[in-house]
């Protein structure tokens, strides 16, 4: 079993916990409340505190994780960041620990690729298999579901939800929820159809995509209100899992749905 490999220039809190195979590179600062899983690497010049991170993650230089939230209500309460397995976290990324409201955890799942200059604010809940391109900015309490692609220089308003398997074009501003399976773009983003390419890459069948296209037209291209459109879909008969998920997502919205 490979012992943790720690560069002599790194500064390590005495209570930090490292699994086997962990590597801490030059000039890293590992503060209080840090647990790193098997084979996770901090390449160099990383600052991290109040964070639990899983196995096989790689954190690139000049990234900070677990610092206090940018929230004037926060007064030093005990909160943290939780990061899963196999995440790539590139240069100059900032991930803040949670504030005093919510679950007190900023959460990131597994198998995510976060490109340079991404900012993930307090209390965000990030799922699995997500790609965020350079300078994506998430305000507090944002939820991003699984298999989402976010283009570069995208800004997401606080408390907004990004549905699973959706795609957001670069330079977009997201003030309302983005439904699952869709594509969105623009200043005050609007929908542009299904994320058909992404769905095919995730092995959705032609039948599943056809059903989603039909639901999309009723929900977002008809002159019906969302309530009326959902009622019509339910009247049509047996709904697929994907359409049920889409309806549940819409019914749970609080900020409004991008259309």
Secondary structure, DSSP 8 states (H G I E B T S, - for coil): ----EE-TT-EE-TT-EE-TT-EEEET-EE-TTEEE-TT-EEEES-EE-SEEE-SS-EE-TT-EEEE--S-TT--S---EEEE-SS-EE-TT-EEE---SSTTSEEEE-SS-EE-TT-EE-TT-EE-SS-EE-TT-EE-TT-EE-TT-EE-TT-EE-TT-EE-TT-EE-TT-EE-SBB-TTEEEETTTTEEEEE-HHHHHHTT--HHHHHHHHHHHIIIIISSS-HHHHHHHHHHTS---HHHHHHHHHHHT-SS-B--
